């Protein structure tokens, strides 16, 4: 155990709330023991708070920005997409957020109240590092 896996997976959670505890425990084990790199799609969607905490806790856990507008508009009360991204950066850090389209545009990131470095981290730098891309 404790070996390092040299790839990343995208965790796309579609599950009922009653199973959330088990999935979080399994994900925590994977992140901690195997050093598996996990990207939580949609900033965790309906489970944002829980997955934000995992992302903050484990160095190899990340959030992506895909489909945030969809979730933001359906939250009650409604959440502004920019506030959501800024909050994730405040808690987990800009190094833990990956840009993903699917309803989220690069302009959404650029409009956030973040430093230029934080925006660049989200827009491309984090993905280049995570996936070992030569830029």
C-alpha angles and dihedrals in degrees: 000000000000092000119146120244112210100214139068130231129205111227108212105186119206107158143118120267092246089068095045095095093055094046092049091050092049092046091048090052093049092048095045104038104031098030086230113174109234127188113197106214121225091016084285093304110219089004096053097131095050095046092042088059091051090048091051092047102047122055091212098052122095140177126221129208099227117139094356093142089059093053095038093055093048097046117106111252093028115251126215110236091225092052089050093053092044091051092050090051091048092053105031101021130244090271089069099053123085124196114239124171121212094120097342116095130203086244089062089061093044091053093056120106093249134120119265089251092054091049092049090049091055098040099050119328097078093049091048090053096042095048094035093239120173107233 
